[in-house]
Amino acid sequence: MPALDPTSPRPLPDGLVLRPARPSDLEQIGELLTARGEEYDAEDHRLVVEDPAAGWESCAVVVDGDRVVSTATLLDEELQLAVPGRDGEAVRLPAGQVELVATDPAFEGRGLVRELMGWAHALSEGRGHVLQVMIGIPYFYRLFGYSYAIDIPAHRPLSAPPVPEALEGYAVRPATTEDLPEARRLQAAAQRAADLRMPHSPPRWQWLLERHGSTTWVVERTDPGGGAPVVATGRTTPPQDDPVLAELAATDQAAATAMVAHAHQLAAAVEDPSPLVVWDRPGSVTGEVVDRLCGPAPRQAEQYYVRVPDEVRLLDRLRPVLQARLAGASVDLPSEVVLSTFGRHVRMSLVDGELGSPRGGGTMQSPGVDGGAGVAPDQLGALLLGPHGIIGLSERHPDVYPGPHADVMAALFPPVTADLLTYYLP
Ligand SMILES: CC(C)(COP(=O)(O)OP(=O)(O)OC[C@H]1O[C@@H](n2cnc3c(N)ncnc32)[C@H](O)[C@@H]1OP(=O)(O)O)[C@@H](O)C(=O)NCCC(=O)NCCS
C-alpha cells in the first residue's frame, strides 16, 4: 500500500486540507478550471467525476474552509506494447494520467500541486498502475518525477486541401453511441501500426461523444446497394480556434481523404479561418493521405511525459516483450542483463535464453564492469517507451550507454513507435 492514503483528508499548512472531491465541489472546481485553463475544462471534469466508471474518487481538491483553491484528477489508462513476432499480442501496462490541474492564483507557489501530485501518484499506485503518462505544461511536471519520453504525433498543416468531390459518395456525421464499436475497430486497426498504443478507455469514448471541446466524426460510404458502412473516423477541435483533425483512421485512402475534406470545410467556413492541422499517423492507411495532403510539421519537439515509479516492476511487466526481442535477435547472449540507473540497478538472469525476473539492487556507478548498460533515471521512460532506443539515447545523453554488450542492449531496447489516444488533444 502507498504510504499516503489517497482516500483520507490530509491537513496541509495554513489550515488548508487536501481531500477527495465531492459532488458539492462541482461548481467551484469547474470555475477554477475554467478561470485557469480552457473553456471546456469544466465540462470535461464533470463528465469524468459524474461517470461512476471514474467517479468522484478520481478527483482531489485542496480547500481553504469551503473554498476550493486547487484541484487535480487522475484518469485510468492502459498502454499496450506489442510483443514482436506474435501477431496482435501486447503486454498491458496499466497507467495513470493526471489531468485537469489548477490552483487559484492567490494560492500559487505554496506547493499545493506538489501535494496533489503526491495524492495522484498514491492513488495510481493503489490502482496497480505501473507508470504514469501525461500531457502538461512545459517543464513543470519534471519536478514530480516525469520526463519527456514518447513522441506526440506530428502536427502537419494541410497544404493541399482535398477537392470537394472527395466527399462524393460519403456522408460525414458526428459519432453516436451506436457508432462506437466501429470507431473503436478503426482506431485499433490504425494503432496496430505502432509498437506502443494507448486506446481511449471505455468510459472516455462516451465522454468524447458528449464533450464540446472536440467532435468525434464517422464517415459512412453510401453504397449503391443501400448500405452505409462506417469507413473512417476522426476528431476535430472547434473550427474557430486553431482547428485540428486528430485520430484520423480509415479503411482506405479515399475514406480518409473524405474525412480530411470534411474537416477542411468546417475549418474554412468560419470568419477569419485558420488552416487545418492534421495529426500524422505514419504507417497506417491514413499516414499516406497525410503525406500527400500536408506539409512538414514544425521542428519543435512535442512529447508526452512519463513517470516510472518502480523500474523493477515495470521491467517485470515488460519481460515478455524483452524476451521476444532477444529471441528475434542474432546476438550472443550474456549470462545476465544488467541495467543501472546509477543510484540503483536491476539484474535479470539469462539461462538458456530465458530472461529471469528482475532483481533490484543498490548504487552501481560503472555497470560496464558487470557487462551492463547505464541509463540516467530521467531517461528510463524514454529508453523503454521512446523513439530513440538505447543507441539513439546514448548518442544524445552522456549518461546513457549500452556498455560492452551493445548488440544485446540494442536488441532489448530498440526505438519504439507510439500512438496514444488521450482525452485532451495536445
Ligand atoms: C501551474 C500551476 C498548476 C501550479 O500550481 P501551484 O499550486 O502553484 O504549484 P506548486 O506550488 O505545487 O508548485 C510546485 C513547485 O513548482 C514550482 N512552479 C510553480 N509553477 C511553475 C511553473 N509554471 N513552471 C515551473 N515551476 C513552477 C513552484 O515554485 C514549486 O517549486 P518548489 O517545490 O521548488 O517550491 C498553477 O500555476 C496553475 O493553475 N496554472 C494555470 C493552469 C495550468 O497551467 N495548469 C496545468 C495544466 S497541465
The ligand as a MOL file (V3000), in Angstrom:
LIG
                    3D

  0  0  0     0  0            999 V3000
M  V30 BEGIN CTAB
M  V30 COUNTS 48 50 0 0 0
M  V30 BEGIN ATOM
M  V30 1 C 0.8760 25.5120 -12.8710 0
M  V30 2 C 0.0310 25.5200 -11.5990 0
M  V30 3 C -0.9050 24.3170 -11.6580 0
M  V30 4 C 0.9810 25.3860 -10.4000 0
M  V30 5 O 0.2290 25.2600 -9.1980 0
M  V30 6 P 0.8710 25.5880 -7.7770 0
M  V30 7 O -0.0560 25.0830 -6.7250 0
M  V30 8 O 1.2900 26.9930 -7.7110 0
M  V30 9 O 2.1670 24.6630 -7.8380 0
M  V30 10 P 3.1250 24.2980 -6.6020 0
M  V30 11 O 3.1800 25.4240 -5.6400 0
M  V30 12 O 2.7520 22.9610 -6.0710 0
M  V30 13 O 4.4830 24.1590 -7.3880 0
M  V30 14 C 5.4240 23.1610 -7.1060 0
M  V30 15 C 6.7770 23.6960 -7.4990 0
M  V30 16 O 6.7470 24.1290 -8.8640 0
M  V30 17 C 7.1360 25.4930 -8.9980 0
M  V30 18 N 6.3050 26.0380 -10.0590 0
M  V30 19 C 5.0400 26.5280 -9.9770 0
M  V30 20 N 4.5710 26.8300 -11.2000 0
M  V30 21 C 5.5550 26.5400 -12.0700 0
M  V30 22 C 5.6690 26.6140 -13.4780 0
M  V30 23 N 4.6630 27.0540 -14.2570 0
M  V30 24 N 6.8240 26.2160 -14.0320 0
M  V30 25 C 7.8400 25.7610 -13.2940 0
M  V30 26 N 7.7800 25.6460 -11.9290 0
M  V30 27 C 6.6510 26.0300 -11.3500 0
M  V30 28 C 6.8530 26.0840 -7.6480 0
M  V30 29 O 7.6590 27.2000 -7.4010 0
M  V30 30 C 7.1880 24.9170 -6.7160 0
M  V30 31 O 8.5850 24.8080 -6.5930 0
M  V30 32 P 9.2320 24.3090 -5.1960 0
M  V30 33 O 8.6180 22.9780 -4.8970 0
M  V30 34 O 10.6860 24.2670 -5.5040 0
M  V30 35 O 8.8380 25.3380 -4.1820 0
M  V30 36 C -0.7760 26.8330 -11.4550 0
M  V30 37 O 0.1100 27.9010 -11.6210 0
M  V30 38 C -1.9300 26.9710 -12.4210 0
M  V30 39 O -3.0750 26.6200 -12.0930 0
M  V30 40 N -1.6530 27.4880 -13.6410 0
M  V30 41 C -2.6750 27.6830 -14.6580 0
M  V30 42 C -3.2750 26.3770 -15.1590 0
M  V30 43 C -2.2440 25.3600 -15.6330 0
M  V30 44 O -1.2740 25.6770 -16.3070 0
M  V30 45 N -2.4620 24.0810 -15.2660 0
M  V30 46 C -1.6000 22.9900 -15.6250 0
M  V30 47 C -2.1300 22.3310 -16.8340 0
M  V30 48 S -1.1530 20.9340 -17.2760 0
M  V30 END ATOM
M  V30 BEGIN BOND
M  V30 1 1 1 2
M  V30 2 1 2 3
M  V30 3 1 2 4
M  V30 4 1 2 36
M  V30 5 1 4 5
M  V30 6 1 5 6
M  V30 7 2 6 7
M  V30 8 1 6 8
M  V30 9 1 6 9
M  V30 10 1 9 10
M  V30 11 2 10 11
M  V30 12 1 10 12
M  V30 13 1 10 13
M  V30 14 1 13 14
M  V30 15 1 14 15
M  V30 16 1 15 16
M  V30 17 1 15 30
M  V30 18 1 16 17
M  V30 19 1 17 18
M  V30 20 1 17 28
M  V30 21 1 18 19
M  V30 22 1 18 27
M  V30 23 2 19 20
M  V30 24 1 20 21
M  V30 25 1 21 22
M  V30 26 2 21 27
M  V30 27 1 22 23
M  V30 28 2 22 24
M  V30 29 1 24 25
M  V30 30 2 25 26
M  V30 31 1 26 27
M  V30 32 1 28 29
M  V30 33 1 28 30
M  V30 34 1 30 31
M  V30 35 1 31 32
M  V30 36 2 32 33
M  V30 37 1 32 34
M  V30 38 1 32 35
M  V30 39 1 36 37
M  V30 40 1 36 38
M  V30 41 2 38 39
M  V30 42 1 38 40
M  V30 43 1 40 41
M  V30 44 1 41 42
M  V30 45 1 42 43
M  V30 46 2 43 44
M  V30 47 1 43 45
M  V30 48 1 45 46
M  V30 49 1 46 47
M  V30 50 1 47 48
M  V30 END BOND
M  V30 END CTAB
M  END
